[in-house]
């Protein structure tokens, strides 16, 4: 690789390998065939030097040969970069986000593994997972084939597409909670058809326990 020269693009390295399909994929994704490295070599020059002359029809700057279109990979993980950024932030802050960190509260436990605390939240749907389960989701699950959203992975709780992750309990969550309180007039009461303070003190009725003998009789 060092023999090609600094400033080389992925198309230069694909040209040195002689892979036609790899070069076609890169060109179809917008790779510049006119990009030169520090030696002034184009990708087609690298192909010639490495005796891969069959690539000239793909790499020649003025080639009129149509390049086939390739669909996005079904295993392209769009939220993985944001998840890695969250993991780096946790590591820099010394937060215990390792897979062995146990959940201190059952309410905060990850809904997938039920062992580790939730420390990342999916954008849009807002469901929270532990870092380990989110990483497994991004590296194992097959991505959704949605036009314009190539690479989103399905949320394990609601099946909506996840394009990125953020830290759980981030300021976005606080703003959403505040806006919900403002829309309800700053009050939050239970259901049951009651409005106002009466709902907060409404008694709960529980049916008496019926033993097995009473059911069988």
C-alpha positions in Angstrom: 0.0 0.0 0.0 2.8 2.4 0.8 4.3 1.9 -2.6 1.2 3.6 -4.2 1.9 6.9 -2.4 0.4 9.2 0.1 -2.9 10.9 -0.7 -4.2 7.9 -2.6 -7.9 7.3 -2.6 -9.8 4.0 -2.2 -10.0 3.9 -6.0 -6.2 3.8 -6.2 -6.0 0.9 -3.8 -8.8 -1.0 -5.6 -7.0 -0.4 -8.9 -3.8 -2.0 -7.5 -5.8 -5.0 -6.5 -7.3 -5.5 -10.0 -10.8 -6.0 -8.7 -13.3 -4.9 -11.4 -16.4 -5.1 -9.3 -14.8 -3.1 -6.4 -13.7 -0.3 -8.8 -17.2 -0.3 -10.4 -18.8 0.1 -6.9 -16.5 3.0 -6.0 -17.1 4.8 -9.4 -20.9 4.3 -9.1 -20.8 5.8 -5.6 -19.1 8.9 -7.0 -15.3 8.2 -6.7 -13.4 10.7 -8.7 -11.4 9.1 -11.5 -9.4 12.3 -11.9 -8.1 12.3 -8.3 -4.3 12.2 -8.2 -2.1 11.2 -5.2 1.2 12.8 -4.1 3.0 11.2 -7.1 0.5 12.6 -9.5 -0.9 9.2 -10.4 -4.5 8.6 -11.3 -6.2 5.4 -10.4 -5.9 4.3 -14.1 -2.1 4.9 -13.8 -1.9 2.6 -10.8 -3.8 -0.1 -12.7 -1.3 0.1 -15.5 1.7 0.0 -13.2 0.3 -3.1 -11.4 -0.4 -4.7 -14.8 -4.2 -4.6 -14.3 -4.9 -3.3 -17.8 -8.4 -4.8 -17.8 -9.4 -2.0 -15.5 -8.8 0.8 -18.0 -12.3 0.7 -19.4 -13.6 1.4 -15.8 -10.9 3.9 -14.6 -10.2 5.9 -17.7 -11.3 9.5 -17.1 -13.0 9.8 -20.5 -14.5 6.3 -20.5 -17.9 6.1 -22.1 -18.6 2.6 -20.8 -21.7 2.7 -18.5 -21.1 1.8 -14.9 -23.7 -0.5 -13.4 -25.6 0.7 -10.3 -25.2 -1.2 -7.1 -27.9 -1.2 -4.4 -26.8 -0.3 -0.8 -25.4 -3.1 1.2 -28.0 -4.8 3.4 -25.5 -4.8 6.3 -24.6 -1.1 6.1 -25.0 0.2 9.6 -26.0 3.9 9.6 -26.2 4.4 13.4 -22.8 2.8 14.1 -20.7 6.0 13.9 -22.9 7.8 16.4 -22.8 4.8 18.7 -19.0 4.8 18.6 -19.0 8.5 19.3 -21.1 7.9 22.4 -18.8 5.1 23.5 -15.8 7.4 23.2 -17.5 10.1 25.2 -18.3 7.6 28.0 -14.7 6.4 28.0 -13.3 9.9 28.1 -15.6 10.8 31.0 -14.8 7.6 32.9 -18.4 6.5 32.9 -19.0 2.8 33.7 -20.4 1.9 30.3 -18.6 -1.4 30.0 -20.5 -4.6 29.3 -19.8 -5.9 32.8 -21.4 -2.9 34.5 -24.5 -4.1 36.3 -27.8 -2.2 36.5 -28.4 -0.8 40.0 -32.1 -0.3 39.5 -34.4 -2.7 37.7 -36.3 0.2 36.2 -33.1 1.4 34.4 -32.1 -2.1 33.2 -31.8 -2.6 29.4 -35.0 -4.1 28.0 -33.0 -6.5 25.8 -30.5 -8.1 28.2 -32.2 -7.2 31.5 -28.7 -7.0 33.0 -26.9 -3.8 32.2 -28.0 -0.2 32.7 -29.4 1.8 29.8 -26.9 4.4 28.6 -27.8 5.1 25.0 -31.1 6.1 23.4 -32.3 5.7 19.8 -33.1 8.9 18.0 -36.8 9.5 17.0 -38.4 6.6 19.0 -36.3 7.4 22.1 -36.1 3.7 23.4 -33.1 3.2 25.6 -30.7 0.3 25.5 -27.3 -0.6 27.0 -24.2 0.1 25.0 -23.4 -3.6 24.5 -26.9 -4.5 23.1 -26.9 -1.4 20.8 -23.5 -2.4 19.5 -24.7 -5.9 18.8 -27.8 -4.5 17.1 -25.6 -2.4 14.7 -23.2 -5.1 13.9 -25.5 -8.2 13.6 -29.0 -7.1 12.5 -29.8 -6.7 8.8 -30.5 -3.1 7.9 -33.9 -2.0 6.6 -34.3 -1.5 2.9 -36.0 1.9 3.1 -35.6 4.5 0.2 -33.5 7.4 1.5 -32.7 5.7 4.8 -30.3 3.0 3.7 -28.5 1.5 6.7 -31.1 2.1 9.4 -31.5 -0.8 11.8 -34.8 -1.9 13.4 -35.5 -1.0 17.0 -35.9 -4.2 19.0 -38.9 -2.7 20.9 -41.0 -0.8 18.3 -39.3 -2.0 15.0 -38.9 1.6 13.8 -35.8 2.5 11.9 -32.8 3.8 13.9 -30.5 6.1 12.1 -28.4 7.3 15.1 -28.0 7.0 18.9 -27.4 9.6 21.6 -26.6 9.4 25.3 -29.5 8.3 27.5 -30.8 11.2 29.6 -29.3 13.8 27.3 -30.6 17.3 27.2 -32.9 16.4 24.3 -34.8 14.1 26.7 -35.1 16.8 29.3 -36.5 19.3 26.8 -39.0 16.8 25.6 -40.2 16.2 29.2 -40.4 19.9 29.8 -42.5 20.5 26.7 -44.8 17.7 27.7 -45.3 19.3 31.2 -46.0 22.7 29.6 -48.6 21.2 27.2 -50.4 19.7 30.2 -50.3 22.9 32.2 -47.6 21.6 34.5 -49.7 18.8 35.9 -49.6 15.1 35.4 -52.4 13.0 36.8 -53.5 9.4 36.5 -56.2 8.1 34.2 -59.6 6.7 35.0 -61.7 9.6 33.7 -60.8 12.0 36.5 -59.3 15.4 36.0 -57.5 17.7 38.4 -56.2 16.9 41.9 -59.0 14.3 42.4 -57.2 11.9 40.1 -54.1 12.0 42.3 -56.0 10.9 45.4 -58.6 8.5 43.8 -58.7 5.3 45.7 -57.7 2.0 44.1 -60.0 -1.0 44.3 -58.5 -4.4 44.4 -60.7 -7.5 44.3 -60.3 -9.9 47.2 -58.1 -12.9 46.7 -60.0 -16.1 45.8 -58.3 -19.3 46.7 -58.1 -22.4 44.5 -60.8 -24.2 46.7 -63.3 -21.5 46.0 -62.7 -21.6 42.3 -63.1 -25.4 42.1 -66.3 -25.3 44.1 
